[in-house]
Amino acid sequence: MGDTANPHQQHKIVILNPKGGSGKTTLATNLASYFATRGPPPVLLDCDPGGYSLRWIDKRPASRPPIHGVVGYDRNTSCDNFAAEYPEAKEIIVDLPAAVSSEEIYDHIYDASSILLPVVPSEIDIFSAARFVAELLLFTQLDRGKRNLAIVANRTRQRTKSYNMLTRFLTSLKIPVAAHLRDSQVFVQAAALGLGICEMPPYKVRKDMEQFELIVSWLDRWCSRELDALIAEEIKRNAGREVIAPVAALRH
């Protein structure tokens, strides 16, 4: 994809899935609340004309850590823009709508440090996700070597046929699975209050936070993932030279 370096060291996180109902906004708002409680205030960019993430922010109690809510469906989402507008923000969370064209997807992900694809366990959603991953790799030139794409298995119920189907599908993709989020009402309850599950009473969210923090852990490794990708690319680039150079030297 060319140079995707982020000179401002802001962590751009893009959440996308072409199918509605996969839990993109739920994931985006919960990440925003988590990073807000950790500080400083993150940017939550709502690219859906429906404005669901911004409605969630409107419900948010004034006593809770702030989040910069931004209308994003009619603007450029590059890191350069937000470095100037929100220089203190460490995270830029982009909540994309369903049915986004390949060209639009590329515009959003070319400088993303992390990309999350939430998938729910249903045959239709799995088929849609499989086609979308192929589209990401083929048409948006997403480079797996950059290691910036992960799956979030969403609204899962273990020991069900649909869960087993999802597990087989995720294994076949050879893309890391950041976490398996349960089909839990606590996400609905938190959203109704303008909160994330990390802001709910601990006894209600203990099991859900165990998985959610796995997502945060994967995201927090974004700098090391970028470095690992650069090192791997450099090793690949120089591998042939290490073998050829001694042979060439023997001829002299």
Residue pairs with C-beta under 8 A, 6 or more apart in sequence:
1 110
1 141
1 142
1 143
1 146
2 110
4 110
4 111
4 112
4 146
6 12
6 79
6 111
6 113
8 79
8 80
8 83
8 87
9 223
10 79
10 82
10 83
10 89
10 90
10 91
10 92
11 90
11 91
11 92
11 113
11 114
11 219
11 222
12 77
12 79
12 91
12 92
12 94
12 111
12 112
12 113
12 114
13 31
13 91
13 92
13 93
13 94
13 112
13 113
13 114
13 115
13 116
13 219
14 94
14 96
14 108
14 109
14 112
14 114
14 115
14 116
15 24
15 27
15 28
15 31
15 93
15 94
15 95
15 96
15 115
15 116
15 117
15 118
16 24
16 96
16 100
16 105
16 108
16 109
16 115
16 116
16 117
17 24
17 98
17 117
17 118
17 119
17 128
17 129
17 132
18 98
18 99
18 100
18 128
18 132
19 98
19 124
19 125
19 128
19 129
19 132
20 98
21 120
21 125
22 118
22 119
22 120
22 125
22 154
23 118
23 120
23 152
23 154
23 155
23 181
24 95
24 96
24 98
24 118
25 48
25 52
25 53
25 56
25 95
26 154
26 187
26 191
27 116
27 118
27 152
27 154
27 215
28 44
28 53
28 93
28 94
28 95
29 44
29 53
29 56
29 95
29 191
29 196
30 187
30 190
30 196
30 197
30 198
30 212
31 42
31 91
31 93
31 196
31 215
31 216
31 219
32 42
32 44
32 53
32 67
32 91
32 93
32 196
33 64
33 65
33 67
33 190
33 195
33 196
33 197
33 198
33 199
34 196
34 198
34 212
34 216
35 42
35 90
35 91
35 93
36 42
36 64
36 65
36 66
36 67
37 65
37 196
37 198
37 199
39 65
40 88
40 89
40 90
41 65
41 66
41 67
41 68
41 88
41 89
42 67
42 68
42 89
42 90
42 91
42 92
42 93
43 67
43 68
43 70
43 82
43 86
43 89
43 91
43 92
43 93
44 53
44 54
44 57
44 67
44 68
44 69
44 70
44 93
44 95
45 70
45 72
45 77
45 92
45 93
45 94
45 95
46 52
46 53
46 54
46 69
46 70
46 71
46 72
46 73
46 95
47 72
47 73
47 77
47 94
47 95
47 96
47 97
47 108
48 73
48 95
48 96
48 97
49 73
49 97
50 97
51 71
52 95
53 69
53 95
54 69
54 71
56 191
56 194
57 67
57 69
57 194
58 194
59 192
59 193
59 194
60 67
60 194
60 195
61 193
61 194
61 195
64 194
64 195
64 199
68 86
68 89
72 94
72 95
73 97
75 81
76 107
77 92
77 94
77 107
77 108
78 111
79 92
79 111
82 89
82 92
86 92
94 108
94 112
96 105
96 108
100 108
102 135
102 139
102 140
105 135
105 136
105 140
106 139
106 140
106 141
109 115
109 140
109 142
112 148
113 148
113 222
113 225
113 226
114 148
114 150
114 218
114 219
114 222
115 142
115 148
115 149
115 150
116 150
116 151
116 152
116 178
116 215
117 129
117 132
117 133
117 149
117 150
117 151
117 152
118 151
118 152
118 153
118 154
119 125
119 126
119 129
119 151
119 152
119 153
119 154
119 166
119 169
119 170
120 153
120 154
120 155
120 156
120 166
121 153
121 155
121 156
121 157
121 160
121 162
121 163
121 165
121 166
122 162
123 162
123 165
126 165
126 166
126 169
129 151
129 169
130 169
130 173
133 173
133 175
136 142
136 149
137 144
142 149
144 175
145 229
145 232
145 233
146 225
146 226
146 229
147 176
147 225
147 228
147 229
148 222
148 225
148 226
148 229
149 175
149 176
150 175
150 176
150 177
150 178
150 215
150 218
151 170
151 173
151 175
151 176
151 177
151 178
152 177
152 178
152 179
152 181
152 215
153 166
153 167
153 170
153 177
153 179
153 180
153 181
154 181
155 181
155 182
155 183
156 163
156 166
156 180
156 181
156 182
156 183
157 163
157 182
157 183
170 177
176 218
178 214
178 215
178 218
178 219
179 211
179 212
179 214
179 215
179 218
180 211
181 187
181 208
181 211
181 212
182 207
182 208
182 211
184 207
184 208
186 197
186 200
186 204
186 205
186 208
187 197
187 208
189 200
189 204
190 196
190 197
190 199
190 200
197 205
197 208
197 209
197 212
198 205
198 209
198 212
202 209
